[in-house]
Amino acid sequence: MLKMGFQQQVLDILENIPNDCQTILVSATIPTSIEQLASQLLHNPVRIITGEKNLPCANVRQIILWVEDPAKKKK
């Protein structure tokens, strides 16, 4: 949501939630700008990284399947 232009709305929400709540940021990739914003907003963050930073995971296989619109639901 932050990259889609909703940064101000997210900040407004964070200003109005209690201080003792748990905030979770989940992302497959985190650009530097979002990482900096998260470090400003999160208190005592814990970072969990699977695989190597900035490298594709060897255990993930991506397949592209081109489907025309009429057959989309069937596939």
QUIFENMO-V732301 format. One record per helix or strand of 3 or more residues. SS is the DSSP state (2 for helix, 1 for strand). FROM is the first residue (numbers start at 1). TO is the last residue. Records with the same first field share a line. If there is no record, write none. Layout:
SS = FROM-TO, FROM-TO
//
This chain:
2 = 2-15, 32-41, 69-71
//
